[in-house]
């Protein structure tokens, strides 16, 4: 079956089949010619949603006469905190749903509008109303929805919704006020009172709380919002693309100390990197390599494996092309997907944490995380994260010491302007060789001489290898009004790998005796710099009954990459009885190359709300790039330039509030440097994706995504049959598949994050590799599961256990499909105890000591060996 036929069939089956199930499940739908879309009042709400005692269905798009007017907002101090009163006489007609993001409580009230008695709209804002609460805002977000946002300084506030004859009443307490209640003082003025208008001061006759909306707990295993998909604060359910988030709680429960540890919790992502104390990791996402990443939405050129996640709050993975927002797919990630690291931000209240870990193979690590205000007004905040690690390895000659430091400052330059400045530096010092993998013959393939030890390192001893990764930058935001804001961000990145003082050895192939391993070496350094500036304007407005959230911006990027290397041969080594001779012979060619790339990107995006349950996403970006290379050995310069347009189109339909059906089309590009035999410059590589899917909130704390996609990479360089020394861009590769992800809390204390991916990734056009060959490093089937349970009550409250399973199917080692790496299933576990600010944990990796291997960046002769059984013990204390 052709790809287009396959995708069309899946799409038709998906939309018709699922819609039929949804329609059949609604009483009376089959008898009506034009069914009404069910409202929140007709659907069983999540257990943490705030509900009014009396609720009546309201139309999805009420007319102005049907919209309930909220004529005033008050914030009154109470003994426990503060109460926010939304004054209206028709509160029973309003529908309330809520969610949390980091320290923010957000409640959306459907069917209402903030209106003064004169009919004029207004916005309420209260800065630092009580200790522990940074801000409370109440504002219109569209024609019939009001949003209440409560921002906690250090933790998520506790919010209760009360039934009251004056309107809706939100009772708000913070951690600080809960521990140190203050007596009530005079009420804060409402907007009408501030303008000198008279306002009634009704006395709230409150009943018992209807329901506890949220607690001080963090988001746990479910994060409902992200900015990586749209560069705006948009719920995941409203984004027409698959996005998976690995929250802080998952990283902590797993004691994730490498990027790979975190990304194992995302379907469709497979490691093809070096790992095991190497300087960086590489991955495939949906079958295609991903080399770069984002940090807080700003592209970086490489994925640094800092060994400690020193300042990472969570990981976000945007599946499929993302050039419409982030430009060059190679810089920000890849055609298959983009990884975003969200870093820890300064906190308004003092926070201190120390952490110590001891692991197998003499692995020791200490971390600190300090944060708090720098002045009494709390307009200047800081955060300081640092980590030191001295780690051995199960691999011979593979020790490392590393120091990571990540400071951050935030400044409130006025009520409408915020500035955040941050930095990061990571020092690697290796007095050993970087692991070069094992020969395939003797590890995953039979060798007549026996089995190679997992700990064997063909590089041998003697090394002085250093890596520095660093960045510094700022982000500035100014709010012109509640609907319009300007954002500007800049980042400078510097990275260097230096092994000039000691050669790095690598295997070049086995002799016919299948035990003598030939070796080569390289010595020199790589220096990379990256400057990135992004400025955008974000605004909300309406055109009639249609709401828009418009994003317009531009970015400037300048990156340099400098290679200075010498190459040669080294003495071979017996892989079964190694005796290392580290003498070397220098040979040509050497490498002295400087490459500079400049990119200007201009982008426009419009998130259109056609109705409460129907949303459209339109976006486009133009990138103008130039590349200049200098070969310093032969004093030769070459230049190349080009232009790329990246469109994006998506639609989301929500037949009932917990369900989102979506479809999208998007493209990505990566500059392809080089020329054909006729002298024509290569066109940018392209990635084109069609995707449909379902996103469902199974309850307020558990959500799932099912995605079907068809992703094609075109303009792939392949050998020119008429000119063997040149390439032509006639190659094509395709990946299509199904991904299922689920994350959140099943029952109180029982959390889960899991995923399954079916990936059919193949060569579809090529002059070198046979059509039908599988793309390297990509399993057809993969599965991940991590689940924990915490005892909630009794003397054992705070005790918890975790269990994880990770399955990777057979993968091809290279595009030639030279050999196949066997499938593997690894089991991990954990036991931990948490009480107040204290936490102790034991993490067990590869519990049954399974021997497993991974593809090594497309190599057809070596593989990366997985870690054996390891134990990590961690103690942390917050104060």
C-alpha positions in Angstrom: 0.0 0.0 0.0 1.3 3.5 -0.8 2.2 5.8 2.0 -0.6 8.3 1.2 -3.1 5.5 1.0 -1.9 4.1 4.3 -2.1 7.5 6.0 -5.5 8.3 4.5 -6.9 5.0 5.6 -5.6 5.5 9.2 -6.9 9.1 9.3 -10.4 8.1 8.0 -10.5 5.1 10.4 -9.4 7.3 13.3 -11.8 10.2 12.9 -14.9 8.2 11.8 -14.4 5.3 14.2 -13.6 7.4 17.3 -16.3 10.0 16.5 -18.8 7.2 16.1 -17.9 5.9 19.6 -18.2 9.3 21.1 -21.5 10.1 19.4 -23.0 6.7 20.3 -22.0 7.2 23.9 -24.1 10.4 24.2 -27.8 9.9 25.1 -30.1 11.0 22.4 -27.5 12.0 19.9 -28.5 9.4 17.4 -32.0 10.8 17.3 -31.0 14.4 16.7 -30.1 15.8 13.3 -27.9 18.5 14.8 -26.6 17.3 18.2 -25.5 19.9 20.7 -22.0 19.6 22.0 -22.1 18.4 25.6 -20.9 21.0 28.2 -18.8 20.5 31.3 -22.0 20.2 33.4 -23.0 17.2 31.4 -19.7 15.4 31.8 -18.3 13.9 35.0 -15.6 16.4 36.0 -12.2 15.5 37.3 -12.1 15.1 41.0 -10.1 18.3 41.6 -12.4 20.5 39.4 -14.4 23.1 41.2 -18.1 22.7 40.7 -21.0 24.9 41.7 -23.8 23.3 43.8 -26.3 24.1 41.0 -25.2 23.8 37.4 -27.3 24.3 34.3 -26.1 23.6 30.7 -25.2 26.7 28.7 -24.7 27.0 25.0 -21.2 26.6 23.7 -21.3 30.1 22.1 -23.6 32.2 24.1 -25.0 35.4 22.7 -24.0 38.7 24.5 -27.4 38.6 26.3 -26.7 35.1 27.6 -23.2 35.9 29.0 -23.2 36.3 32.8 -21.8 39.7 33.8 -19.3 39.7 36.7 -19.6 43.2 37.9 -16.9 43.4 40.5 -13.9 41.6 42.0 -12.7 41.8 45.6 -9.8 40.4 47.5 -10.4 40.2 51.2 -7.8 39.1 53.7 -8.9 36.2 56.0 -7.3 34.4 59.0 -5.9 31.7 56.7 -5.1 33.8 53.6 -7.2 35.7 51.2 -10.6 35.3 49.5 -11.3 36.5 46.0 -15.0 37.3 45.3 -16.3 37.4 41.7 -19.5 39.4 42.2 -22.5 38.2 40.2 -26.1 37.3 40.8 -26.1 34.4 38.3 -23.2 32.3 39.6 -25.1 29.1 39.2 -24.9 29.5 35.4 -21.1 29.6 35.4 -18.9 26.5 34.8 -15.5 26.2 36.5 -12.6 24.1 35.5 -9.0 24.3 36.8 -5.5 23.1 36.3 -2.1 23.8 37.7 1.3 24.6 36.1 4.4 24.8 38.2 3.4 27.1 41.1 0.4 28.6 39.2 -3.3 27.7 40.0 -5.5 28.5 36.9 -9.3 28.4 36.9 -11.3 29.1 33.7 -14.9 30.2 34.2 -17.0 29.6 31.2 -20.1 31.6 30.4 -19.1 34.9 32.1 -17.4 38.2 31.4 -15.9 40.9 33.6 -18.0 43.9 33.1 -18.5 47.1 35.0 -22.1 48.4 35.4 -21.3 50.8 32.6 -20.6 47.8 30.3 -16.9 48.5 30.2 -14.5 45.5 30.5 -11.8 45.5 33.2 -9.0 43.4 34.6 -8.3 42.8 38.3 -4.7 42.3 39.6 -3.4 42.1 43.1 0.3 42.0 43.7 1.7 40.1 46.8 -1.7 40.1 48.6 -0.4 37.7 51.3 2.9 35.9 52.2 3.6 33.1 49.7 1.4 34.5 46.9 3.1 36.6 44.2 0.0 37.7 42.3 -3.7 37.2 41.7 -5.2 38.1 38.4 -8.8 37.9 37.1 -9.2 38.7 33.4 -11.3 38.0 30.3 -9.5 35.6 27.9 -12.3 35.5 25.3 -15.8 36.5 24.7 -17.3 34.2 27.3 -14.5 33.0 29.6 -12.9 34.5 32.6 -9.5 33.3 33.9 -8.4 33.4 37.6 -4.7 32.9 38.1 -3.0 32.5 41.5 0.8 32.5 41.4 2.6 31.0 44.4 6.1 32.1 45.2 7.5 28.7 46.3 4.7 26.2 46.0 1.3 25.6 44.5 -1.3 27.4 46.7 -4.3 25.7 48.1 -7.6 27.0 46.6 -11.2 26.2 47.6 -14.4 27.2 45.9 -17.4 28.3 48.0 -21.1 28.7 47.2 -22.1 32.2 48.0 -25.1 34.5 47.3 -22.8 37.3 46.2 -21.1 35.3 43.5 -18.1 32.9 43.2 -15.7 32.9 46.2 -12.2 31.4 45.9 -10.6 30.8 49.3 -6.8 31.0 48.9 -4.1 29.9 51.3 -0.3 29.5 50.8 2.2 27.4 52.6 3.3 30.4 54.6 -0.1 31.5 55.7 -1.2 28.0 56.5 1.7 27.7 59.0 1.4 31.3 60.3 -2.1 32.6 59.9 -2.6 36.3 60.2 -5.6 38.2 61.5 -7.9 39.7 58.9 -7.3 43.3 57.9 -9.2 45.8 55.8 -10.4 44.4 52.5 -8.5 45.2 49.3 -10.4 47.5 47.0 -12.1 46.2 43.9 -11.4 47.9 40.5 -14.6 49.9 40.9 -13.6 51.3 44.3 -10.2 52.2 43.0 -11.9 54.3 40.4 -14.0 56.1 43.1 -17.2 54.3 42.3 -19.5 53.1 45.1 -19.6 49.4 45.6 -21.7 47.3 47.9 -19.7 45.4 50.6 -21.7 42.3 51.0 -20.9 40.0 53.9 -20.0 36.6 52.5 -22.3 34.0 54.0 -20.3 30.9 53.1 -21.3 27.3 53.3 -18.8 24.6 53.8 -16.2 24.2 51.0 -17.7 22.4 48.1 -14.5 20.6 47.2 -10.8 20.9 47.7 -9.6 22.1 44.4 -5.8 21.7 44.6 -3.3 21.1 47.3 0.3 22.3 47.8 1.6 19.3 45.9 3.4 19.8 42.6 2.1 18.6 39.2 3.4 15.1 39.9 3.5 12.8 36.8 1.3 15.0 34.7 2.0 18.5 33.3 -1.1 19.9 31.5 0.6 23.0 30.0 3.7 23.7 27.9 5.2 26.5 25.8 7.4 24.4 23.6 4.6 23.6 21.1 3.4 27.2 20.4 5.8 29.5 22.3 2.7 30.5 24.3 1.0 29.3 27.5 -1.3 26.8 25.9 -2.8 23.6 27.4 -1.4 20.4 25.8 -4.9 19.4 24.9 -5.3 22.4 22.6 -2.1 21.8 20.6 -2.5 19.8 17.4 0.7 17.8 17.7 2.1 15.2 20.1 4.1 16.6 22.9 5.4 14.5 25.8 6.6 16.0 29.1 8.9 14.3 31.7 8.2 16.2 34.9 10.6 16.9 37.8 8.9 14.2 40.0 9.7 11.5 37.4 13.3 12.6 37.1 13.6 12.6 40.9 12.0 9.2 41.4 14.2 7.7 38.8 17.3 9.6 40.0 17.9 10.5 36.4 21.5 11.6 36.1 21.8 11.5 32.3 19.7 12.9 29.6 19.1 9.3 28.4 17.6 8.4 31.7 14.9 11.1 31.3 14.2 10.4 27.6 13.7 6.7 28.2 10.2 7.8 29.5 9.1 9.1 26.0 7.8 6.9 23.3 9.6 6.9 19.9 12.9 8.2 21.3 15.9 5.8 21.0 19.5 6.4 22.2 22.2 6.0 19.6 24.8 7.9 21.6 27.9 7.1 23.5 26.7 7.2 27.1 28.8 5.7 29.9 30.6 8.9 31.0 30.8 10.3 27.4 30.5 14.0 26.8 27.2 13.9 24.9 24.3 11.7 23.9 22.6 11.2 20.6 19.1 10.0 19.8 16.6 9.2 17.1 13.1 10.5 17.3 10.5 8.9 15.1 13.4 7.3 13.2 15.5 10.4 12.5 18.6 11.6 14.2 18.3 14.5 16.8 21.6 16.2 17.5 20.6 19.6 18.9 18.2 20.7 21.6 16.4 23.7 23.1 17.0 25.2 26.5 14.0 27.2 27.7 12.9 27.5 24.0 16.3 28.7 22.7 18.1 26.4 20.3 21.5 25.0 21.1 23.8 23.1 18.8 24.5 19.9 20.8 22.9 17.8 23.5 25.3 17.9 26.4 25.2 14.9 28.8 26.1 16.9 31.9 25.8 13.8 34.1 23.8 15.6 36.8 20.7 17.4 35.4 22.0 20.2 37.7 19.4 22.8 36.8 16.8 20.9 34.7 13.2 21.2 36.0 11.6 19.0 33.3 12.1 17.7 29.8 9.7 18.4 26.9 9.7 16.5 23.6 7.9 18.0 20.6 7.3 15.1 18.2 7.8 15.9 14.5 9.0 19.1 12.7 9.3 22.3 14.6 11.1 24.6 12.2 8.1 27.0 12.1 9.0 28.1 15.6 12.7 27.3 16.0 14.2 27.4 12.5 17.1 25.1 11.5 16.1 21.6 12.5 19.7 20.6 13.0 20.4 23.3 15.5 17.2 23.0 17.5 16.7 19.2 17.3 15.9 17.4 14.1 13.3 16.5 11.6 11.9 13.8 13.9 11.4 15.9 17.0 12.8 18.5 19.4 13.9 18.2 23.0 13.5 21.2 25.3 15.2 21.5 28.7 13.2 23.7 31.0 15.5 25.0 33.7 14.9 25.9 37.3 13.9 29.5 38.0 14.5 31.8 41.0 11.9 31.5 43.8 10.4 34.2 45.9 10.8 32.5 49.3 14.0 31.0 50.7 14.6 27.5 49.5 17.7 25.3 50.2 18.4 21.7 49.2 21.5 19.5 49.5 21.7 16.1 47.8 24.3 13.4 47.9 24.5 10.2 45.8 26.7 7.1 46.1 26.6 4.5 43.3 28.2 1.4 41.9 31.6 1.6 40.4 32.9 4.3 42.7 30.3 6.9 41.6 30.0 9.8 44.0 28.0 13.0 43.5 26.9 16.0 45.5 24.4 18.7 44.5 23.1 22.0 46.0 20.1 24.0 45.1 19.7 27.4 46.8 17.1 30.1 46.0 15.3 33.1 47.5 15.0 36.9 47.5 17.8 39.3 47.4 15.8 42.2 48.9 12.9 42.8 51.2 10.6 43.8 48.4 11.4 40.5 46.6 11.9 42.3 43.3 15.3 40.6 42.9 15.6 36.9 43.3 18.3 34.4 42.8 18.9 30.6 42.3 22.1 28.7 42.4 22.5 25.1 41.4 25.8 23.3 41.5 27.0 19.7 41.2 30.3 17.9 41.6 30.7 14.3 40.5 33.6 11.8 40.6 32.5 8.7 38.7 34.0 5.4 37.7 32.5 3.0 35.3 32.0 -0.7 34.5 34.1 0.0 31.4 37.9 -0.1 31.7 39.8 3.2 31.7 36.7 5.3 31.9 36.8 7.6 34.9 35.5 11.2 34.9 35.3 14.2 37.2 32.8 17.0 36.4 31.8 20.2 37.9 28.5 21.9 36.9 27.4 25.4 38.0 24.2 27.1 37.1 23.3 30.6 38.6 20.2 32.6 37.8 18.8 36.0 38.7 15.4 37.5 38.2 14.4 41.2 38.5 11.0 42.8 38.6 11.7 46.1 36.8 8.2 47.3 37.4 4.7 45.9 37.6 4.8 45.1 33.8 8.5 44.3 33.2 10.5 41.2 34.2 14.1 40.3 33.5 15.7 36.9 34.0 19.5 36.3 33.6 21.0 32.9 33.8 24.2 31.0 33.1 25.6 27.5 33.0 29.1 26.0 32.9 30.1 22.3 32.9 33.7 21.2 33.2 34.6 17.6 32.2 38.1 16.3 33.1 38.8 12.8 31.9 42.0 11.1 32.8 40.9 8.2 30.6 39.6 7.4 27.1 36.1 8.0 25.9 34.5 4.6 25.4 34.7 3.6 21.7 32.2 0.7 21.9 32.7 -3.0 21.3 33.3 -4.8 18.0 30.1 -6.3 16.8 31.8 -9.6 16.2 32.2 -11.0 19.7 29.4 -9.0 21.3 26.1 -9.1 19.3 27.6 -11.4 16.6 29.3 -14.7 17.2 33.1 -14.9 17.4 34.9 -18.2 17.2 37.3 -17.1 19.9 34.6 -16.4 22.4 32.7 -13.5 24.0 34.2 -10.1 24.6 34.0 -8.7 28.1 31.4 -6.0 28.6 34.1 -4.0 30.4 36.6 -4.1 27.5 37.7 -0.7 26.2 39.6 -0.8 22.9 41.0 2.7 23.5 43.2 1.7 26.4 44.7 4.0 29.1 46.6 7.2 28.9 44.5 10.3 28.2 44.0 13.9 29.1 40.7 14.9 27.7 38.7 17.9 28.7 35.2 19.3 27.7 33.7 22.7 28.5 30.1 23.4 27.9 28.8 26.9 28.9 26.1 29.4 28.1 24.9 32.8 29.4 21.9 34.8 28.5 18.8 36.7 29.5 15.0 36.9 28.8 13.0 40.1 29.1 9.3 40.5 29.0 7.2 43.7 29.0 3.4 43.7 29.2 1.8 46.6 27.4 -1.5 45.5 28.6 -3.2 42.3 29.7 -3.5 41.2 26.1 -0.2 42.4 24.6 3.4 41.6 25.6 6.8 41.9 24.1 9.5 39.3 24.7 13.2 39.4 24.0 15.8 36.7 24.7 19.5 36.3 24.0 21.9 33.5 24.6 25.6 32.9 24.0 27.0 29.4 24.0 30.6 28.2 24.1 31.8 24.6 23.9 35.2 23.1 23.5 36.5 19.5 23.4 40.3 19.4 23.9 42.5 16.4 23.6 45.6 18.0 22.1 47.8 16.7 24.9 46.8 13.1 24.6 45.5 11.1 21.5 42.1 9.6 21.6 42.0 6.0 20.2 39.3 4.3 18.3 38.8 0.8 16.6 39.1 0.6 12.8 38.2 -3.1 12.3 39.1 -6.7 13.1 41.7 -8.8 11.4 40.8 -12.1 9.8 41.7 -13.9 13.1 38.7 -12.1 14.7 40.7 -11.1 17.7 43.3 -8.6 16.5 41.7 -5.1 16.5 43.3 -2.4 14.5 43.1 1.1 15.9 43.4 4.7 14.8 43.7 7.9 16.7 43.0 11.6 16.6 44.4 14.5 18.5 43.3 18.2 18.5 40.3 20.2 19.6 36.8 21.4 18.5 35.6 24.9 19.4 31.9 25.8 18.9 30.1 29.1 19.6 26.5 30.1 19.1 24.8 33.5 19.4 21.0 33.5 19.3 18.7 36.5 19.6 14.9 36.2 19.5 12.3 38.9 19.8 8.5 38.4 19.5 5.2 40.2 20.1 2.3 38.2 21.6 -1.2 39.5 21.6 -4.8 38.5 22.1 -7.7 40.1 20.2 -11.1 39.2 18.7 -12.7 39.5 15.3 -16.4 39.2 16.0 -17.0 36.0 17.8 -13.6 34.6 16.9 -10.6 34.9 19.3 -7.0 35.1 18.2 -3.7 34.7 19.9 -1.1 36.1 17.5 2.6 35.6 17.7 5.0 37.5 15.5 8.7 37.5 15.8 12.2 37.2 14.3 15.4 35.5 15.3 19.1 36.0 14.5 21.5 33.2 14.8 25.3 33.1 14.2 27.3 29.9 14.9 30.9 28.9 14.3 32.5 25.5 14.4 36.3 25.1 14.3 38.1 21.8 13.8 41.8 21.4 14.4 42.8 17.7 14.2 45.6 15.3 13.3 45.0 11.7 12.5 47.1 8.5 12.4 47.4 4.9 13.2 48.1 3.1 16.5 49.3 -0.4 17.5 46.5 -3.1 17.4 45.2 -4.8 20.5 44.0 -8.3 21.2 40.4 -8.0 22.3 40.5 -11.2 24.4 44.0 -10.6 26.0 44.6 -6.9 25.6 48.1 -5.4 26.0 48.1 -1.8 25.0 50.8 -0.1 23.0 49.8 3.6 22.9 52.5 4.8 20.6 51.2 6.5 17.4 52.1 7.3 13.9 50.8 10.6 12.4 49.5 10.4 8.9 47.6 12.7 6.5 45.1 14.2 6.0 45.0 16.6 8.9 42.0 18.9 9.4 41.9 22.6 9.9 38.4 23.8 9.2 36.4 26.9 10.2 32.7 27.1 9.4 30.4 30.1 10.1 26.6 30.0 9.6 24.2 33.0 9.8 20.4 32.6 9.9 17.7 35.2 9.9 14.2 33.8 10.7 10.8 35.6 10.6 7.8 33.8 11.9 4.1 34.3 12.3 1.6 32.2 14.2 -2.1 32.5 14.9 -4.0 30.4 17.4 -7.7 30.8 16.4 -10.6 29.9 18.7 -13.5 29.4 16.3 -15.6 28.0 19.2 -15.0 26.7 22.6 -14.5 23.2 21.2 -12.9 24.1 17.9 -9.4 25.6 17.5 -7.2 26.3 14.5 -3.5 26.8 14.4 -1.8 28.5 11.5 1.9 29.3 11.2 4.7 30.0 8.8 8.4 30.9 9.0 10.9 32.1 6.5 14.6 31.4 7.1 17.4 33.1 5.2 20.8 31.4 5.8 24.4 31.6 4.6 27.3 29.3 5.3 31.0 30.2 4.9 33.7 27.5 5.2 37.5 28.0 5.3 39.9 25.1 4.8 43.0 26.4 6.4 45.2 23.6 5.2 44.8 24.5 1.6 43.6 28.1 2.1 40.3 27.5 0.3 37.1 29.3 1.0 33.5 28.3 -0.1 30.2 30.0 0.5 26.6 28.9 0.2 23.3 30.6 0.9 19.6 29.7 0.7 16.1 30.3 1.8 13.5 28.0 3.4 9.8 28.3 4.1 8.3 26.2 6.9 4.5 26.0 7.2 2.3 24.6 9.9 -1.4 23.9 10.0 -3.4 22.2 12.7 -6.9 21.8 14.0 -8.3 20.6 17.3 -11.9 19.5 17.9 -13.2 18.6 21.3 -16.5 16.7 21.1 -16.6 16.6 24.9 -14.3 18.6 27.2 -12.0 15.8 28.2 -11.4 14.6 24.6 -9.4 16.4 21.9 -9.2 15.1 18.3 -6.5 16.8 16.2 -4.9 16.8 12.8 -1.8 18.7 11.6 0.6 19.3 8.8 4.1 20.7 9.3 7.5 21.0 7.7 11.1 21.3 8.9 14.3 22.1 7.1 18.1 21.6 7.7 20.7 23.4 5.6 22.6 20.9 3.4 26.1 22.1 2.7 27.7 21.1 -0.6 27.5 21.2 -4.4 26.6 18.8 -7.1 28.9 17.8 -10.0 27.3 20.6 -12.1 28.3 23.2 -9.4 24.7 23.8 -8.1 24.4 24.3 -4.4 22.4 21.7 -2.5 18.8 22.6 -1.4 17.9 22.4 2.3 16.9 19.0 3.5 13.2 18.7 4.2 10.9 16.9 6.6 7.2 16.8 6.0 4.8 15.3 8.5 1.0 14.5 8.6 -0.3 13.6 12.0 -3.7 12.8 13.5 -4.3 11.9 17.1 -6.4 11.8 20.3 -5.7 13.5 23.6 -7.8 12.5 26.5 -7.9 13.6 30.2 -9.0 10.4 31.8 -9.4 12.4 35.0 -7.9 15.6 36.5 -4.5 13.9 37.1 -4.2 11.4 34.3 -4.0 12.0 30.6 -3.0 10.1 27.5 -2.1 10.8 23.8 -2.5 8.5 20.8 -0.8 9.7 17.6 -0.6 8.4 14.1 1.9 10.0 11.8 3.6 9.9 8.4 6.9 11.7 8.2 9.0 11.9 5.0 12.6 13.2 4.7 13.5 14.5 1.2 16.5 16.1 -0.5 18.7 13.4 1.1 22.2 13.3 -0.5 23.1 10.0 -2.2 25.8 8.9 -4.5 25.8 10.4 -8.0 25.8 7.4 -10.4 27.4 9.4 -13.2 30.1 11.1 -10.9 31.2 8.9 -8.1 33.0 11.7 -6.3 29.9 13.8 -6.0 26.4 13.5 -4.5 22.9 14.3 -5.7 19.8 15.0 -3.7 17.5 12.3 -4.9 17.4 10.3 -1.7 14.2 9.9 0.4 13.4 8.3 3.8 10.1 7.7 5.4 8.8 7.0 8.9 5.3 6.2 9.8 3.9 4.8 13.0 1.7 4.9 16.1 2.6 6.3 19.5 0.7 5.9 22.7 1.7 7.9 25.9 0.1 8.1 29.3 1.1 9.9 32.4 -0.3 11.0 35.7 -1.9 9.6 38.9 -4.1 6.5 38.7 -5.1 6.5 42.3 -4.0 8.5 45.3 -0.3 7.8 45.6 -0.1 5.6 42.5 1.7 7.4 39.6 2.6 6.2 36.1 4.4 7.3 33.0 4.4 4.9 30.1 4.5 4.7 26.3 4.5 2.4 23.3 5.8 3.2 19.8 5.4 1.3 16.5 7.9 2.8 14.0 8.2 1.8 10.4 11.2 3.8 9.3 12.7 2.9 5.9 14.8 4.0 3.0 12.4 4.8 0.1 14.8 6.3 -2.5 18.6 5.9 -2.7 21.4 5.2 -5.1 23.6 3.5 -2.5 21.3 1.6 0.0 18.5 -0.7 -1.2 15.0 0.6 -1.0 13.3 -0.9 2.0 16.3 -0.9 4.3 15.4 0.1 7.8 16.8 3.3 9.2 19.5 2.6 11.7 19.0 2.7 15.5 15.2 2.6 15.2 13.3 -0.3 16.6 10.0 -1.3 15.1 8.5 -1.8 18.5 9.5 -0.2 21.8 7.8 0.2 25.2 8.5 2.1 28.4 6.8 2.0 31.8 7.7 3.6 35.1 5.3 3.5 38.0 5.6 4.4 41.7 3.4 4.0 44.8 3.6 6.2 47.9 1.8 5.1 51.1 -0.5 8.0 52.0 -1.5 7.4 55.6 -0.3 5.7 58.8 3.1 5.2 60.4 4.6 4.3 57.0 3.3 7.4 55.2 6.0 8.7 52.9 7.4 5.2 52.1 7.3 4.4 48.4 8.4 1.9 45.7 9.0 2.2 42.0 9.2 -0.3 39.1 10.2 0.3 35.5 10.3 -1.8 32.3 12.1 -0.7 29.1 11.9 -2.7 26.0 13.6 -1.9 22.7 13.1 -4.2 19.7 15.6 -5.3 17.1 17.4 -2.4 15.4 19.7 -2.2 12.4 23.2 -1.0 13.1 23.5 1.1 10.0 21.7 2.2 6.8 23.3 -0.7 4.9 21.6 -3.0 7.5 24.9 -4.8 7.9 23.7 -6.6 11.0 20.9 -6.5 13.6 21.2 -5.6 17.2 19.0 -7.9 19.3 16.0 -6.7 21.3 16.3 -6.3 25.1 14.1 -5.8 28.1 15.5 -4.0 31.2 14.0 -3.8 34.6 14.6 -0.9 37.0 13.3 -0.5 40.6 13.4 2.0 43.5 12.5 2.3 47.1 12.4 5.6 48.8 11.2 7.4 52.0 10.0 11.0 52.1 8.9 12.8 55.2 8.7 16.6 55.5 11.9 18.0 53.9 13.9 14.7 54.1 14.2 12.1 51.3 16.2 8.9 51.1 16.2 6.5 48.1 17.8 3.5 46.6 17.6 3.1 42.8 18.3 -0.2 41.1 19.1 -0.1 37.4 19.1 -3.3 35.2 17.8 -5.3 38.2 18.4 -8.7 36.5 21.7 -7.8 34.9 20.5 -8.2 31.3 23.2 -7.8 28.7 22.0 -5.4 26.1 23.5 -3.1 23.3 22.5 -0.1 21.3 23.3 1.2 17.9 26.4 3.4 17.8 25.5 6.4 15.6 25.2 4.4 12.5 28.5 2.5 12.8 28.5 -0.8 10.9 31.3 -2.4 13.1 30.9 -1.4 16.7 28.0 -1.2 19.3 27.5 0.6 22.6 27.1 -1.7 25.6 24.5 -1.1 28.2 25.2 -0.8 31.9 25.0 -3.9 34.1 23.2 -4.1 37.4 23.9 -0.9 39.4 22.7 0.6 42.7 22.5 4.3 43.6 21.8 5.6 47.1 20.6 9.2 47.5 19.9 11.4 50.5 18.5 14.9 50.2 17.4 17.5 52.6 15.4 20.7 52.1 15.5 23.5 54.6 
